[in-house]
Amino acid sequence: MARGRARNKREIDMLHGLIWTKVLRYALPVGATGILEQLFNASGIMIVGNFSRGDGTAAVAAVGSNAPVAGLILNLFIGIALGANVVIANAIGRGSRDAVRKAVRTSIVTALVGGVIVAIIVELLAGPLLDMLNVTDEVFPLALTYLRIYLIGMPVILLYNFETAIFRSVGGT
């Protein structure tokens, strides 16, 4: 029993026993998140390729040309979310419920506000970003449209990443 509740068999006790198995149990879901993001991108390409009218090649190229921008943003915020994970896990380890509440609240606000700010900034820089990626003139309008649609969902995507970090901090991998 841990503080009056039954221990979940999936919880990871990082303080006792061999560290390598615990790190693996912790790191595998984090790695799986990255793999799932790549599958998300691949599924977008498949859907666009199957349902686009006319020249599907330009539509697929438009989705693929946004992968570096989306990947950069997501990986930046996954790193920040992992930092929030550490802060929350530390507060849990200290037994400070108030610090846990504050850290969780800050994480959620950071995800939502950060998502809106990033969406606005990337929207303002979308054209130059796609130019730096050498997106062709034929693909550019489609890539810009896809990026703008993607940015609409950015606050929710970041909220998901921060929420998974919160669950990881309590051992819910």
C-alpha positions as CSV (number, residue, x, y, z in Angstrom):
1,M,0.0,0.0,0.0
2,A,1.3,3.4,-0.9
3,R,-0.3,6.2,1.1
4,G,-3.5,4.3,1.7
5,R,-4.2,3.1,-1.8
6,A,-3.4,-0.2,-3.6
7,R,-0.4,0.0,-5.9
8,N,-1.1,-0.3,-9.5
9,K,1.0,-3.1,-11.1
10,R,1.9,-0.8,-13.9
11,E,3.5,1.9,-11.7
12,I,7.2,2.2,-11.9
13,D,9.2,2.6,-8.7
14,M,12.2,4.5,-10.0
15,L,13.8,4.7,-6.5
16,H,14.3,1.0,-5.8
17,G,15.9,-1.9,-7.7
18,L,17.7,-2.0,-11.1
19,I,17.4,1.3,-13.0
20,W,17.8,-0.1,-16.5
21,T,14.6,-2.0,-16.7
22,K,12.7,1.0,-15.2
23,V,14.3,3.4,-17.7
24,L,13.3,1.0,-20.5
25,R,9.7,0.7,-19.3
26,Y,9.6,4.5,-19.1
27,A,11.4,5.3,-22.4
28,L,9.6,2.8,-24.6
29,P,6.3,4.7,-24.4
30,V,8.1,8.0,-25.1
31,G,9.7,6.4,-28.2
32,A,6.4,4.9,-29.2
33,T,5.0,8.5,-29.1
34,G,7.5,9.5,-31.8
35,I,6.7,6.5,-33.9
36,L,3.0,7.2,-33.7
37,E,3.6,10.8,-34.8
38,Q,5.4,9.5,-37.9
39,L,2.5,7.1,-38.5
40,F,0.1,10.1,-38.1
41,N,2.1,11.9,-40.8
42,A,2.1,8.7,-43.0
43,S,-1.6,8.3,-42.6
44,G,-2.2,11.9,-43.7
45,I,-0.1,11.3,-46.8
46,M,-2.1,8.1,-47.5
47,I,-5.5,9.8,-47.1
48,V,-4.6,12.7,-49.2
49,G,-3.1,10.4,-51.9
50,N,-6.3,8.3,-52.0
51,F,-8.9,11.1,-51.9
52,S,-7.3,14.0,-53.8
53,R,-8.8,15.0,-57.0
54,G,-6.7,15.4,-60.1
55,D,-3.0,15.4,-59.5
56,G,-2.6,13.5,-56.2
57,T,1.2,13.9,-56.4
58,A,1.1,17.6,-55.6
59,A,-1.2,17.0,-52.7
60,V,1.0,14.2,-51.3
61,A,4.0,16.5,-51.7
62,A,2.2,19.3,-49.9
63,V,1.6,17.1,-46.9
64,G,5.1,15.7,-46.9
65,S,6.7,19.1,-47.2
66,N,5.1,20.1,-43.9
67,A,6.7,17.2,-42.0
68,P,9.8,19.1,-41.0
69,V,7.9,22.1,-39.7
70,A,5.4,19.9,-37.8
71,G,8.1,17.7,-36.5
72,L,10.2,20.6,-35.2
73,I,7.2,22.1,-33.3
74,L,6.1,18.8,-31.8
75,N,9.5,17.7,-30.8
76,L,10.2,21.1,-29.1
77,F,7.0,20.8,-27.1
78,I,7.5,17.1,-26.3
79,G,10.8,18.1,-24.8
80,I,9.1,20.9,-22.7
81,A,6.4,18.4,-21.7
82,L,9.1,16.0,-20.5
83,G,10.5,18.8,-18.4
84,A,7.0,19.2,-16.9
85,N,7.0,15.5,-16.3
86,V,10.1,15.8,-14.2
87,V,8.7,18.7,-12.2
88,I,5.5,16.8,-11.5
89,A,7.2,13.6,-10.6
90,N,9.5,15.5,-8.3
91,A,6.6,17.1,-6.5
92,I,4.9,13.7,-6.2
93,G,8.1,12.2,-4.8
94,R,8.2,15.0,-2.2
95,G,4.6,14.4,-1.3
96,S,3.6,18.0,-2.0
97,R,0.0,17.9,-3.4
98,D,0.0,21.7,-3.7
99,A,3.2,21.6,-5.9
100,V,1.6,18.8,-8.0
101,R,-1.6,20.9,-8.6
102,K,0.4,23.9,-9.5
103,A,2.7,22.0,-11.9
104,V,-0.2,20.3,-13.6
105,R,-2.1,23.5,-13.9
106,T,1.0,25.2,-15.3
107,S,1.5,22.4,-17.8
108,I,-2.0,22.6,-19.1
109,V,-1.9,26.3,-19.5
110,T,1.5,26.1,-21.1
111,A,0.1,23.6,-23.6
112,L,-2.9,25.6,-24.5
113,V,-1.3,29.1,-24.6
114,G,1.8,27.7,-26.2
115,G,-0.2,26.0,-28.9
116,V,-2.1,29.3,-29.7
117,I,1.2,31.3,-29.7
118,V,3.0,28.8,-31.8
119,A,0.1,28.6,-34.2
120,I,0.1,32.4,-34.7
121,I,3.9,32.6,-35.1
122,V,4.1,29.8,-37.5
123,E,1.1,31.2,-39.4
124,L,3.0,34.5,-39.8
125,L,6.1,32.7,-40.9
126,A,4.4,29.9,-42.9
127,G,5.4,31.4,-46.3
128,P,9.0,32.0,-45.5
129,L,9.3,28.6,-43.8
130,L,8.0,26.8,-46.9
131,D,10.3,28.9,-49.1
132,M,13.3,27.8,-46.9
133,L,12.2,24.2,-47.5
134,N,12.3,24.8,-51.3
135,V,8.7,23.9,-51.8
136,T,7.9,24.1,-55.5
137,D,5.5,26.6,-56.9
138,E,3.1,23.9,-57.9
139,V,2.9,22.4,-54.4
140,F,3.3,25.7,-52.4
141,P,-0.4,26.7,-52.2
142,L,-1.5,23.2,-51.1
143,A,1.3,23.0,-48.6
144,L,0.4,26.4,-47.1
145,T,-3.3,25.3,-46.9
146,Y,-2.3,22.0,-45.2
147,L,0.0,23.8,-42.7
148,R,-2.8,26.3,-41.8
149,I,-5.2,23.4,-41.2
150,Y,-2.6,21.7,-39.1
151,L,-2.0,24.8,-37.0
152,I,-5.7,25.1,-36.1
153,G,-5.3,21.9,-34.1
154,M,-1.9,22.8,-32.5
155,P,-3.3,23.7,-29.0
156,V,-5.1,20.4,-28.8
157,I,-2.1,18.4,-30.1
158,L,0.2,20.1,-27.5
159,L,-2.4,19.5,-24.8
160,Y,-2.4,15.8,-25.6
161,N,1.4,15.7,-25.4
162,F,1.4,17.5,-22.0
163,E,-1.4,15.3,-20.7
164,T,0.6,12.2,-21.6
165,A,3.6,13.7,-19.7
166,I,1.4,14.3,-16.7
167,F,0.2,10.6,-16.8
168,R,3.8,9.4,-17.2
169,S,4.9,11.4,-14.1
170,V,2.5,9.3,-11.9
171,G,3.7,6.1,-13.6
172,G,0.9,5.7,-16.1
173,T,3.0,4.9,-19.2
